[in-house]
Structures are given as C-alpha cells and as structure tokens.
Amino acid sequence: MLVVDDSRAMREIMKTILKGLGVGEVLTARQSDEALEILSRKVPDLIFVDWWMTPMDGIEFVRHLRRDPDSPCRFVPIVMCTGYTEVPHVMAARDAGVTEFLAKPVSAAAVARRIEEVIRRPRNFVRADRFFGPDRRRLAKAPEGQGRRATDAADDAAVRFEDG
C-alpha cells in the first residue's frame, strides 16, 4: 500500500495501523511528486492520499492518476484521508475518482473498514466525458445477510451523495 501525506506523523500513524492490520509492504511519500516517482516503479494494491499537499493537492493527484492514459494506477483503489469532511469536499473527492473517503483523525477500525469496503464491494469503473474512476453510486442496501456498517458523519455524507 502507499500512503501519501505531507505530515510525517500521519505517515507513521498510517504505516503503524496498516502493519498492525497485516499489510506486508507500506510505502510512504511526503508529497505528490515523490508518490509519482514511487508509482513509476511499483503499483500498490491501495493508495491512501491526503487532501492538502504540494506541488499537487490530493484531488489533483487523484485526477492525474485516473485520467492520465499512461498512469499505471488508473484502476487502483484510492482512499482520500483528510480532515476536510464537509459535504462539498466529500463530493469533490468522489468526483475526482476517489474510491473511499476516510475522515481524520483516523482509527485502526476506520482504516480496516475502508480496506474491507474496497475488497468486499469493489466498484466498476466508469468512463464519461469528464470522469474516469470508480462508479460513484453505491447500493443503498447492504448485500443479503449483511448489516450496514457503522459510519461517521463523513461516511454518511458520502453515502447520501453517492446514492443520488
């Protein structure tokens, strides 16, 4: 997995959480250009990206990964991990091609839930005039025999807007 965050403390927290969840290899990058360098050599199974970083912010970074036809990561699930949890931010992340949204401060349980979502409920990819990324719609009901997962306010906003 790859964690892209300008905060050293956050990179270390995420690395510790992911290692604790059994992730074998966790790569980290301080900013988008460093992440792109890593991605030119290795394609992770999942990317966690912060919103606020340089030289490209997290939204621009996700758009670049999704829209660049030469990107080796067009289909890799991306989790936006940020403190910007207002509805317009959740919608902007969704519209950029983010797969899941994770509100800071994070917990190991919340990180595990996002990983589980990516694995258990993979999304088809959609190509449109101004969008390429995971289908923004999510089923309102959980599959048969499964309850709705516990959510925080950002998750509720994301689900509300993904469902239309």
N, C-alpha and C positions, 0 to 999 in steps of 0.2 A: 504494500500500500504506500501511497505517497501523501504526505502532509505538507501543505503549502501555507505558511503563516509567517508574518513578519515578527511575531513575538516569540522569542526564544523559549520563554516559559511555556507558552501554549504548545509549541512543537514538542517540548519534553513531556508535557502532560499527555498529549495525544499519543506519543510514542509509548509511554508507560501503559496507558489504557489499552492500546492495541496489542502490545506484547502480552499484557495480562489476559487478553481475550484469546491468545494463542496465535496471533499473526506472526508468521515466520520472519518476514523481512519488512521493515518500515523505513522508507526513505523520507528525508525531510528537506525542505527548501525554504529559504527565508523570503524569497520574492519570486515573481513570475518568470523572470528571465533565467534564474537558476533552475526553476522547475522545468522549463522548456529544455534546458540543457540535459537534465536528468532524463526527461521523456524521449530525447533523441537517442538515448542508449538503452532504455528499459521501459517497457509498458507495464504499469501496475494493474492490479485487479480492481482497485478502487482508489479514488483521489478525494481527499478532504481539502477544501480550499477556503481560506478566509476571504472576507469581502474587501477589507481595506489593506492594500499593499501597493508596492510600486515595482517596476515602472508601469505596470498594467494592473488595474484593480481586479478583484476576483471575478466580477461579471465579464469584463473584457477578456480575461484569461479563459473563462468557460466558453465564451463565444468563439474565441480563437480555436480552442480545441475542437469544438463542434463543427465549425464552418470551414476550416482550412482543409481542403481535399487531401493534402499531404500529411495531415495530422495522424499519427499512429494511435491516437486516443479518442477518436470520434465516438466510439461506442462504449468507452469505459464509464462506469457509473461515477458520478461526481456528487459529493455531499458538500453543500455550502454550510460552513461552520462559522457563525457570526453572531455578534451582539445586536445587529440591525434586524430586529424581528417585527417591525411594523408591517402591516399588510402590503403597502407598496413595495417594500423590499422583498418580501416573500414572492410577490408576483413578478418582480423584475428578475429574480433568481430563476424562477420557473421558466420565464420567457427566454432566458439566456440559454437554457438547456440543462439546468441543474436537475439531478435525479431525485435528491432528497435534501431536506433543509434541517439543520441542527442548530438550536439556539445556545449561545454561550451564556452563562458558564455551563460547561458540559459535565456529564457524569458518565461513568463506565456503562451504566444501564442504558442511557440515551444513545451512546455510540453503538452499543450492541444492537439496539432496536433498529438503527439505520442500516447496519450491516445486514441484519436479518431481513429487512424490507427489500434490500437490493437482491438478496439471494432467493427469498421465497416468493416475491412478487415482482419479477423483472418486467420492465416496460418495453413494449415495442418502440422502435424509433420511427419518427415521423419526419418526412421531408416536405416542406412547403416553401413558398416564395421567400419568406423572411424568417424561417425557423428550420433548424435541424436539431433534433435531440429526442430525448425520451418523451413518449406520449404524455401530455400534461394532464390528461384525465385519469382519474383513479376510480375504481369501483367504490360506490358508496357503502356497499355491504361487504363484510369480510367473507371469504370463501366458506362454504358449508363446514360447520363444526368448529369454526374459529371465532373468537370474540374480537371486538375492536380493541386495538392496543391502547394503553394509557398514553395520553398525549399532553404536551404542554401547549401554551397559548399559540406559539408559532406553528405547531403542527396543526392545530385546529384551523388556523387561518389558511394554511397551505391546502388542507383537505377541502375546506369550504370553497376556495377558488379553483381548485383542480376539478371539482365536481360540477363547476359551472355556476 
